[in-house]
Amino acid sequence: MGFRFTDLFVPRHMHKNPEYRKEGAAMLTDKAVLAKMAEIDIDEGVRQAAAKRLSELKDMKGSS
């Protein structure tokens, strides 16, 4: 399994490692991508992180 050189060029939210995908979800601002991650990612933790970030973005827009 190990590290691959190509892993350097994969966006965090698309990485094969779920921990990296969680980190990526926390940095995303694209609501469509977050919604898709929250719906279909195979890792429950990633789905939850994406849903949480999506909720934060909606709250931020509503409070301004």
ZAVEX-987791 format. One record per residue: residue in one letter; x, y negated, z of N, C-alpha, C in turn. Coordinates in Angstrom, 3 decimals, always signed. Last residue first. Example, Ala and Ser with C-alpha at 12.3 -4.5 7.8 and 13.67 -1.06 7.14 Angstrom:
2
<pt 's'; <+12.850; +2.250; +7.080>; <+13.670; +1.060; +7.140>; <+12.900; -0.030; +7.870>>
<pt 'a'; <+13.190; +5.690; +7.800>; <+12.300; +4.500; +7.800>; <+13.200; +3.300; +7.800>>
// end
This chain:
64
<pt 's'; <-24.614; -36.743; +7.669>; <-24.041; -38.003; +7.186>; <-25.068; -38.944; +6.631>>
<pt 's'; <-25.793; -34.373; +8.387>; <-25.504; -35.323; +9.462>; <-24.951; -36.641; +8.960>>
<pt 'g'; <-26.036; -32.794; +6.117>; <-27.247; -33.298; +6.750>; <-26.993; -34.359; +7.806>>
<pt 'k'; <-23.417; -32.098; +5.636>; <-24.119; -32.925; +4.660>; <-25.346; -33.556; +5.289>>
<pt 'm'; <-22.905; -30.514; +7.866>; <-22.103; -31.715; +7.631>; <-22.815; -32.654; +6.661>>
<pt 'd'; <-24.687; -28.380; +7.487>; <-24.841; -29.266; +8.650>; <-24.086; -30.577; +8.442>>
<pt 'k'; <-23.585; -27.196; +5.211>; <-24.950; -27.726; +5.150>; <-25.192; -28.708; +6.290>>
<pt 'l'; <-21.116; -26.408; +6.243>; <-21.173; -27.364; +5.137>; <-22.560; -27.987; +5.023>>
<pt 'e'; <-21.936; -24.539; +8.159>; <-21.200; -25.747; +8.558>; <-21.280; -26.817; +7.474>>
<pt 's'; <-23.064; -22.576; +6.508>; <-23.904; -23.280; +7.469>; <-23.235; -24.582; +7.920>>
<pt 'l'; <-20.742; -21.723; +5.220>; <-21.853; -22.268; +4.434>; <-22.781; -23.085; +5.336>>
<pt 'r'; <-19.365; -20.666; +7.391>; <-18.826; -21.824; +6.681>; <-19.916; -22.501; +5.854>>
<pt 'k'; <-21.081; -18.500; +8.017>; <-20.801; -19.545; +9.012>; <-20.302; -20.808; +8.323>>
<pt 'a'; <-20.887; -16.981; +5.692>; <-22.185; -17.525; +6.098>; <-21.999; -18.659; +7.100>>
<pt 'a'; <-18.169; -16.297; +5.805>; <-18.682; -17.074; +4.676>; <-20.026; -17.717; +5.034>>
<pt 'a'; <-18.110; -14.784; +8.149>; <-17.291; -15.999; +8.045>; <-17.797; -16.897; +6.923>>
<pt 'q'; <-19.818; -12.646; +7.434>; <-20.174; -13.535; +8.539>; <-19.399; -14.852; +8.471>>
<pt 'r'; <-18.333; -11.484; +5.355>; <-19.691; -11.969; +5.104>; <-20.113; -12.962; +6.178>>
<pt 'v'; <-16.073; -10.764; +6.811>; <-15.941; -11.747; +5.737>; <-17.323; -12.332; +5.418>>
<pt 'g'; <-17.162; -8.824; +8.490>; <-16.538; -10.010; +9.062>; <-16.384; -11.126; +8.040>>
<pt 'e'; <-17.953; -6.836; +6.665>; <-18.969; -7.579; +7.418>; <-18.403; -8.865; +8.014>>
<pt 'd'; <-16.729; -6.388; +3.463>; <-16.367; -6.495; +4.875>; <-17.383; -7.371; +5.616>>
<pt 'i'; <-17.608; -6.632; +0.879>; <-17.714; -5.313; +1.507>; <-17.400; -5.343; +3.000>>
<pt 'd'; <-19.698; -9.359; -0.066>; <-18.377; -8.862; +0.331>; <-18.531; -7.546; +1.086>>
<pt 'i'; <-22.280; -10.359; -0.765>; <-21.796; -9.088; -1.329>; <-20.423; -8.600; -0.873>>
<pt 'e'; <-23.127; -12.694; +0.699>; <-24.088; -11.695; +0.229>; <-23.442; -10.351; -0.096>>
<pt 'a'; <-20.993; -14.246; +1.227>; <-21.868; -13.892; +2.341>; <-22.837; -12.779; +1.965>>
<pt 'm'; <-20.042; -14.621; -1.395>; <-19.243; -13.866; -0.421>; <-20.124; -13.373; +0.731>>
<pt 'k'; <-22.132; -16.195; -2.385>; <-21.866; -14.890; -2.987>; <-21.059; -14.011; -2.027>>
<pt 'a'; <-21.838; -18.453; -0.782>; <-23.097; -17.705; -0.760>; <-22.904; -16.303; -1.317>>
<pt 'l'; <-19.262; -19.287; -1.548>; <-19.525; -18.863; -0.171>; <-20.800; -18.032; -0.074>>
<pt 'v'; <-19.779; -20.004; -4.197>; <-18.825; -18.924; -3.904>; <-19.064; -18.391; -2.494>>
<pt 'a'; <-21.587; -22.100; -3.783>; <-21.981; -20.938; -4.587>; <-21.071; -19.747; -4.303>>
<pt 'k'; <-20.144; -23.992; -2.313>; <-21.281; -23.303; -1.695>; <-21.721; -22.065; -2.466>>
<pt 'd'; <-16.940; -24.652; -1.875>; <-17.837; -24.260; -2.962>; <-18.966; -23.397; -2.393>>
<pt 't'; <-15.112; -24.980; +0.030>; <-16.208; -25.954; +0.033>; <-17.224; -25.640; -1.063>>
<pt 'l'; <-13.029; -22.900; +2.113>; <-13.798; -23.180; +0.898>; <-14.839; -24.272; +1.105>>
<pt 'm'; <-11.860; -22.176; +4.470>; <-11.312; -23.352; +3.777>; <-12.144; -23.763; +2.566>>
<pt 'a'; <-13.075; -19.875; +5.333>; <-13.062; -21.018; +6.254>; <-12.574; -22.302; +5.587>>
<pt 'a'; <-12.473; -18.135; +3.278>; <-13.852; -18.595; +3.434>; <-13.906; -19.840; +4.312>>
<pt 'g'; <-9.775; -17.626; +3.816>; <-10.169; -18.332; +2.603>; <-11.574; -18.892; +2.702>>
<pt 'e'; <-9.980; -16.139; +6.139>; <-9.279; -17.427; +6.161>; <-9.685; -18.269; +4.958>>
<pt 'k'; <-11.313; -13.911; +5.034>; <-11.940; -14.695; +6.109>; <-11.311; -16.080; +6.184>>
<pt 'r'; <-9.357; -13.024; +3.263>; <-10.623; -13.500; +2.725>; <-11.378; -14.324; +3.764>>
<pt 'y'; <-7.404; -12.197; +5.047>; <-7.115; -13.327; +4.168>; <-8.403; -13.895; +3.576>>
<pt 'e'; <-8.784; -10.027; +6.126>; <-8.356; -11.117; +7.006>; <-8.032; -12.365; +6.191>>
<pt 'p'; <-9.118; -8.258; +3.948>; <-10.265; -8.994; +4.473>; <-9.883; -10.149; +5.408>>
<pt 'n'; <-7.059; -8.161; +1.163>; <-7.058; -8.052; +2.622>; <-8.216; -8.881; +3.188>>
<pt 'k'; <-7.263; -8.934; -1.461>; <-7.754; -7.590; -1.110>; <-7.832; -7.393; +0.406>>
<pt 'h'; <-8.520; -12.275; -2.011>; <-7.450; -11.341; -1.659>; <-8.030; -9.984; -1.271>>
<pt 'm'; <-10.199; -14.332; -2.478>; <-10.308; -13.189; -3.382>; <-9.273; -12.097; -3.070>>
<pt 'h'; <-9.621; -16.365; -0.782>; <-10.981; -15.819; -0.686>; <-11.195; -14.624; -1.614>>
<pt 'r'; <-6.979; -17.031; -1.586>; <-7.234; -16.327; -0.324>; <-8.618; -15.691; -0.278>>
<pt 'p'; <-6.145; -16.307; -4.980>; <-6.753; -17.199; -3.990>; <-7.131; -16.414; -2.735>>
<pt 'v'; <-3.075; -14.888; -5.836>; <-4.501; -14.617; -5.664>; <-5.059; -15.611; -4.647>>
<pt 'f'; <-0.369; -15.073; -5.939>; <-1.134; -15.906; -6.853>; <-2.645; -15.696; -6.762>>
<pt 'l'; <+0.800; -13.228; -4.311>; <+1.110; -14.635; -4.076>; <+0.195; -15.563; -4.864>>
<pt 'd'; <+0.218; -10.767; -5.324>; <-0.582; -11.229; -4.194>; <-0.338; -12.701; -3.890>>
<pt 't'; <+2.178; -10.160; -7.151>; <+0.975; -10.810; -7.672>; <+0.063; -11.309; -6.553>>
<pt 'f'; <+3.959; -8.747; -5.574>; <+4.319; -10.081; -6.019>; <+3.083; -10.840; -6.494>>
<pt 'r'; <+2.513; -7.009; -2.844>; <+2.775; -7.104; -4.276>; <+3.081; -8.552; -4.621>>
<pt 'f'; <+3.065; -5.061; +0.047>; <+2.948; -6.374; -0.571>; <+3.271; -6.302; -2.050>>
<pt 'g'; <+1.393; -1.873; +0.825>; <+2.424; -2.901; +0.768>; <+2.106; -4.178; +0.010>>
<pt 'm'; <+0.845; +1.169; +0.000>; <+0.000; +0.000; +0.000>; <+0.890; -1.230; +0.000>>
// end
